[in-house]
């Protein structure tokens, strides 16, 4: 098995990870693994953003309006 080291995490984020792990009865390492597997899929088949959006429940009263702002021309 491979190992992954994640550096420069904020103490607040580590605390949230530990709390989440404790709520689920797992170690922080096991919770980290579970989060990565859920995000990326155990076999590289994690959901992409499109699948995430399609999986959201519909809201009948939701009305989205497109902004009339078309941006501005930019020359590169």
Secondary structure, DSSP 8 states (H G I E B T S, - for coil): -------S--HHHHHHHHHHHHHTT--HHHHHHHHHHHHH-TTS----HHHHHHTS---TT------S--------
